[in-house]
Amino acid sequence: MRLKTLFLIPVLAVVVVTLVSCSVLLPTPEISVEALYTQAAQTIQAQLTQQTFGTTEAQPTQMLSTPVVSPTRQPLVTATPTSTLVPSLTPTKLLPTPTSMPPTVTPVPVLCDHATFVKDVTVPDGTTYTPGAEFIKVWRLRNVGSCTWDEDYSLVYVSGDRMSASRAVSLVETVRPGEDVDLGVDFLAPSSQGRYRSYWMLEDPDGNVFGIGDDAESPFYVDIRVQTPNESFALDLATNMCTATWRSSDGPLSCPGDSDDDEGSVTMLDSPELENGRRENEPAIWTRPEETRDGWIQGVYPPYKVKEDDHFLADIGCLEGYKNCEVLFTLEYQVSGGSVKKLGEWYEVYDETITRIDIDLLELEGKSVQFILGVTGYGKPSHNNPFWLVPSVRRIAPTPTPVVYAPPIEAARQRVAKDTGIDPKNIIVQSFEMTEWQDTCLGVNLPDQICAEAIIPGYKVNMVAGDNYYEAHTNADASVIYWFEL
């Protein structure tokens, strides 16, 4: 028994060793390339999630530690896959790369002396003046430089029409950076009709000139129109447009105004195109009401003393092309601050015709009145573009009624005109009367002529031509006429 037992021990040992050897030599499970790609993709996604949200996902070493990849597969793992779904496993390529760096901001240097235009305080561009009129132009400027302007700085003329202004005007106050200042110059409108512009800039104490614009090298200017009033008019309301005070339903308006302003505007037109297709060569006032339903515009002129035979005349209508124009024109007046009274109103639509206004001002003779031009819009707001063509007060003497003389009287006038060579229109009959002459000479002492006594009905006519006076005697039918100079 013992011998058998001893024999079994070695046998069992061999069996155990064999089993262990078989266990060790079992084949290692092989991992597919697809599985490795899947693990890599999951690892990248985990890292991106961690970078984005800050969570603690498994690291690539943790996910690939088991099972161990066979050395013969290693090249397949490290090679960059052709699929766009699997990026490289190189750790540095997993970090996000900024697309661009923020631009470097270069500070813009601020000029020492630099201005910017704010607005025209007085005299908007295109203001109309009569020849020789005095006016003051005021600009509002802002100091946008880094240096303070003081009394050693000046406003200086640089080009254009100087219009009798001083070449330099010193500043009278200190203007610090960021502050506004109103600068004015006295001008005299030229004597000739036309358009004039004068350019100005600023000058520092060293004589360096600067102005407005990005480089401080641009001038600012005053722009006016000189219009000669029609000498045949007692009052030219077109030329004197800006002497009136204008306002719309939105509020006060500048004169001249901006024709694109929704609040309304008043503008001078030198050669307006009218709805009847005509282009006029006389001035018109373009009065645009506020661009709203029932918007209105109104101009109140300075007082004018109405004289004998004065008439208000104007042509009114809509400008060419504004076919939805529908407006109401009104002409009113006010005497010495009294109540406003109406002289007339006219409803106008775009119908390719214009209306002539002619109002006899006889009832206002001797009174100082303020004329008021008004327009209210009822059509399409952007199409309400009415005009007053040559609005004016003109002195129109009444046309005399032609005198029709009795045939004998007219015959005597024509005979004197023929014998003296005077135009019959210049011979005026002062008086005439029927009479009975006592002789055949009709009461005229004629040399070398025998006058027989007779009763002859006829006329005695007294006439004047300039400084000459005449008397004519006729019979009843003027077949016989004698005349002589008194």
Number of C-alpha atoms within 10 A of each C-alpha: 6 7 7 8 9 10 11 12 11 11 11 11 11 12 12 12 12 12 12 11 11 11 10 10 9 8 8 11 10 11 13 12 13 10 10 15 19 14 16 20 17 16 21 20 14 18 22 17 14 15 14 9 9 10 12 11 14 13 13 17 9 10 13 14 9 8 11 11 17 11 7 7 13 11 9 13 16 11 10 13 14 8 8 7 9 16 16 17 19 10 10 9 10 15 11 9 8 6 6 6 6 6 6 6 6 6 6 6 8 11 14 13 22 22 27 19 16 13 13 16 14 17 20 20 17 19 21 28 24 18 18 14 13 14 14 12 18 19 20 16 20 20 22 21 19 15 15 16 22 16 13 14 23 22 22 20 22 18 13 13 17 20 17 12 16 13 13 17 18 15 19 13 13 14 17 17 18 12 12 17 17 16 17 16 19 14 19 16 24 23 14 12 15 13 15 17 16 19 17 23 22 27 22 16 12 8 10 10 20 21 22 21 14 11 11 19 13 16 21 17 18 24 17 19 21 22 22 17 18 13 9 11 16 19 21 18 24 25 24 18 24 23 16 18 16 25 23 24 18 16 11 15 20 19 24 21 22 16 15 11 12 15 23 27 26 26 23 24 18 14 14 20 18 23 21 15 12 13 13 14 11 12 19 27 23 22 28 31 33 25 23 19 13 16 21 25 26 26 22 20 21 14 15 16 15 21 18 15 15 23 21 20 18 18 15 23 29 29 24 19 15 19 18 18 24 23 27 18 22 17 18 17 20 18 17 10 8 9 9 13 13 13 15 11 14 14 14 20 21 24 14 16 14 19 12 11 17 13 14 18 17 13 9 16 15 12 14 17 21 21 24 22 21 21 27 25 27 22 20 17 20 17 21 29 27 31 29 24 25 19 24 22 25 20 19 13 10 7 6 6 6 6 8 8 12 9 12 22 24 15 19 27 25 17 17 24 17 12 9 9 9 14 12 15 10 11 19 15 20 11 12 16 10 14 17 16 21 15 15 17 22 28 15 15 11 11 6 6 9 11 15 11 12 13 13 17 15 21 24 24 22 22 20 18 17 9 5 10 16 18 20 23 27 27 22 16 15 17 10 16 20 20 19 11 12 10
